[in-house]
Amino acid sequence: MPRKKLTLSVEEEAIRKARWFSKKHHTSISSLVSDFLSSLGDSENPDTPIVTRLRGVLRPDTRIEEYEEYLIEKYTR
């Protein structure tokens, strides 16, 4: 899908956090915003509260196995 430029006004603290998060997760702020906007549901099929809370936590290309490995490592330390 073709990309278009979008100009946003965002608080400095939000920009600082976005830069930190994007660096930590090896992505760009543009990708973060694009993934978030793409993940927005429509009003006919609202997400459950847990899905809403978890949205954006994982990269869209994350495999289930990667997430399982993460949980095992996190909770067996």
C-alpha positions in Angstrom: 0.0 0.0 0.0 1.4 3.4 -0.8 2.5 5.6 2.1 1.6 9.3 2.5 3.2 11.9 4.7 1.3 13.0 7.8 2.3 15.9 10.1 1.3 15.6 13.7 1.5 17.9 16.8 2.6 15.8 19.8 3.8 16.8 23.3 7.6 16.7 23.7 7.4 14.0 26.4 5.4 11.7 24.1 8.0 12.2 21.4 10.8 11.4 23.8 9.0 8.2 24.8 8.3 7.2 21.2 11.9 7.7 20.3 13.1 5.5 23.2 10.5 2.8 22.4 11.2 2.8 18.7 15.0 2.5 19.4 14.5 -0.3 21.9 12.2 -2.3 19.5 14.3 -1.6 16.4 11.5 0.2 14.5 10.6 3.7 13.5 8.0 6.1 14.9 6.3 6.1 11.5 5.9 2.3 11.8 4.6 2.6 15.3 2.0 5.2 14.3 1.0 3.3 11.2 0.7 0.0 13.0 -1.4 1.6 15.7 -3.7 3.3 13.2 -4.1 0.1 11.3 -5.0 -1.8 14.4 -8.0 0.4 15.2 -11.2 -1.6 15.1 -14.4 -0.5 13.7 -17.5 0.4 15.7 -19.4 -2.7 14.5 -16.9 -5.1 16.0 -15.5 -3.5 19.2 -12.6 -5.2 20.8 -12.8 -6.7 24.3 -11.1 -4.8 27.1 -8.1 -7.2 27.2 -7.5 -6.8 23.5 -7.7 -3.1 23.8 -5.2 -3.1 26.7 -2.7 -5.4 24.8 -2.9 -3.6 21.5 0.5 -2.4 20.4 2.5 -4.5 22.8 3.7 -7.0 20.2 5.1 -6.3 16.7 2.6 -7.4 14.1 5.0 -10.0 12.7 5.6 -11.7 16.1 5.2 -15.4 16.0 3.3 -17.2 18.8 6.4 -19.2 19.6 8.4 -16.0 20.2 5.8 -14.8 22.6 5.7 -18.2 24.4 9.5 -18.1 24.8 9.3 -14.6 26.2 6.7 -15.6 28.8 8.7 -18.7 29.8 11.8 -16.5 30.3 9.9 -13.8 32.1 8.1 -16.0 34.6 10.8 -18.6 35.3 13.7 -16.4 36.3 
